[in-house]
Amino acid sequence: MSDDDCDQPLPKLRMAEVDSPDELAARFERERRATLTQREYQLEGSLQPFRVGSVPYLNAVPLTRGLEDEIQFLPPAELARRLQSKELDAALVSITEVLMNDGYDVLDGIAVAGLGEIKSVFLAHKAPLEQIERIWLDPDSLTSVNLLKVLLAEKGLKPVFEVLEDHGLAPQKDAVLLIGNPAIEFLRAGHSHIIWDLGAAWLEMTELPFVYAVWAMRRGVHTPELRRQLRSARDFGLDTLDHIIRSRTEYDLDFRKDYLGWHIHYHLGTDEKRGVARFAELLAKHLGVTIYPAKFVQ
């Protein structure tokens, strides 16, 4: 290097322009959407060749995020029937279906559960509980029916039970058990019935969460890949829960925030398993049925 070169002034450093807060937020949002789109793309077609079913209720939406086109959406009782008849390989079914039928494994870590008031499983009644002689039962969920029977039996109550053939008749009944979206619609309609929330009643009695539904898989059929994909869908659903709450059209935004963000949770941990075990004990005690311990798989 010559002396003349050394005498040349150094070029001025040019600092990169700083993005404004709005520009930074926009870039973050673009990157976030790209990541979510990629995750959704990876879930497409991922369940093949397995046949999987879920309930068509708002509370299950976060568990099937990205898998909607591959899932058979059916009422709980029909899911249970198809699982038993081997028309499905896995399904989001009532916990009672697992406890009363051997041959299923439960995907560990995932559930539709609640700690206290649940808003979508309740007995609507006009007379005090002790005076109820007949209760009409929503036919769609065996777990809710059995939970009601257990709660009443613990109080020494054994009314007559009848099947509710049409949800539209519920307001006419003096005592009716409702679940899922029909229960929410009944609640929001403002009928004169007293609402006995079964989730709140269970917590008061046991101090434990209640598990309403789990991923049940026919033993010997499911694979690690199927379990991985169901977990990925749950993770995707919970990571985008705000989007689900904003974009769904059921009811109103405030209700969806409260229901999905507070009353329902989607993990199956130690306390939830204690709740399942306690429910199994009470089923055997009051219904005299054979109970099969839940077998959890990773």
RAURJO-V892606 format. One line per field, one symbol per residue. phi: phi as a letter, one per 30 degrees, with the letter a starting at -180 (. if undefined). A space follows every 10 residues. Layout:
BEGIN
phi: ???
END
This chain:
BEGIN
phi: .ddddddddd dddcdddddd eddddddddd dddddddddd ddddidddcd cbbbdccedc eddbdjcedc cccbdedded dddddidbca adbeeddddc bdjcccddjb acbacjecib baccbcdeed cdcbbccddd bddddddddd ddddcicbdd cbdddbedde ddddbbcbbi dedddddddi ddddccdddd dddddcibdc ccbbdcbddj cdbedddddd dddddddddc eddeddcdcd ibdddddddd cbdcbbcbcd dddddddddd dddddccicd ccedccbd
END
